[in-house]
Amino acid sequence: MSTNLDNIMTATNLPNGNYIPIDLNLINNPQYENLSIEAMMLHALYTMRMTCSIYNSQKDGSWLDEAGKPYIYFSNEEAAALLRVSERKVTNLKNTLIAAGLIQILRHGLKNYRIYVANPKTPEKDIVVQLSFKNYTSTKSVKTVENDLPGKEEELSTVDRDAESAAANSQNLLTSTQKQLANQNTRETKATNNAAKIAEISQEESLIDGLSVRYAHLLPQQAFNRFLPFCEGNYRKARWFVDTIFKAKYASSQQYINAGLPAEADVLTFEHNDYFKTGISDAIAKAIEQMYRYKTVKNPEGFFFAFMKGFFTEKTRQYLIDHYQLTPELQQTLSSVQLTIQQKNTQQKTRKVAQNLS
C-alpha cells in the first residue's frame, strides 16, 4: 500500500531553506541537556535575526554597538506570537538561555533591550553525540547534469549517511546554490554566468528578508506576502512599498494630531492599535488589485499612498469609537478629521473636472 501524503519529500523536491535551523550542538552537547525544545527554537529565532543584523552591519555599519558587536531587538510579544506561547513563558525561556551562556541582554535607553547571541559550544571529543548523521557525505561530489540526456537519473540522494561528526565545521550540506549549479550545462562560461546571476538574486533576497525581519514587529508577514510578488525580487521595489506604508501612516496620524488628538496617544501606534495589523494585509491586496489587475490607476505610486493613508485614518477612527468614550472633545476631533478628508476629496474632484475641461 502506497502513501497518499501530499507533497511527500523525494530526491527532487528536498527542502531548500523553508526551515528554521537549530544548531545540533544544542542537542549533542550535554552542557545544554536541560534546554527545552522551546528554548532551542527561541535561540534559533534569535540566530536568524542575528544573521540579518550582521548582514546589515557589513553593508552600512548599522546594528553594531559601541564596541562593534552585532546585536538584535526581539520583543517578548513577537517571540510569543511565533512560538505560540505566553510572554511570561518567553521570559522564562530567555532566562534559561542566559543561564546557559547562549544570550546576553543589556538595556539600551529607557525601553529598548539589546540581545547578543552566542554560538553553542561543540561537545568534547570523547562525547558520543546523539545526532551524528549528515544529509550528504563529503565524498559525494556535485556533478553537472545535462538536462537533455535521455535516461539520465537524479544524481542527488539522501540514502548515504556519514556519522563521523556533527560539529559545525564538518557539516557538508549541499547549499541551494550548489543544487542549482548541479543542473547547469558543463560549459564554463555558462556556469560562471549562472553563478553570478544566482549570487545577485541571493543578495536581493537576503536584503528583502532582512527588510521583513526588521519590521516584523509592525508589519505581519502576510502583509509582505501581498506586495512581494509584484516586486520581482527587487529590494528597491520592496523598500518602496514599506516606506510608502509608513509615510501614509505618518500622514494619517498628523490629521488626528492637527485635529487635537495628543501626539503620544496610543491609538496612533502599531503596538497598541491592533486594527492596523489585522486589516493591513487586505488593504494592500485591494490597492494592488486596482493598481495591477484592473489597470485603472494612472499614478500607482500616488494611489497606493492615498489608499493606505485612508486605511490608517479609518482604522484609527474605528478604534477610537470602539474603545473610547465619545466625549465632546473626541467627537470634535473626529468631525474635524472627517471635514478635512471631505475638503481634500472635493479639491481633487475639482482638479479632475478642470483637467478634463482643459
Salt bridges, closest charged atoms under 4 A:
GLU38 OE1 - LYS89 NZ 3.32
ASP60 OD2 - LYS59 NZ 3.54
GLU66 OE1 - ARG114 NH1 3.33
GLU78 OE2 - ARG49 NH2 2.48
GLU155 OE2 - LYS152 NZ 3.56
ASP160 OD2 - LYS140 NZ 3.55
ASP162 OD2 - LYS134 NZ 3.86
GLU232 OE1 - LYS237 NZ 3.04
ASP243 OD1 - ARG239 NE 3.03
ASP282 OD1 - ARG226 NH2 3.50
GLU289 OE2 - ARG293 NH1 3.08
GLU314 OE2 - ARG317 NH2 2.72
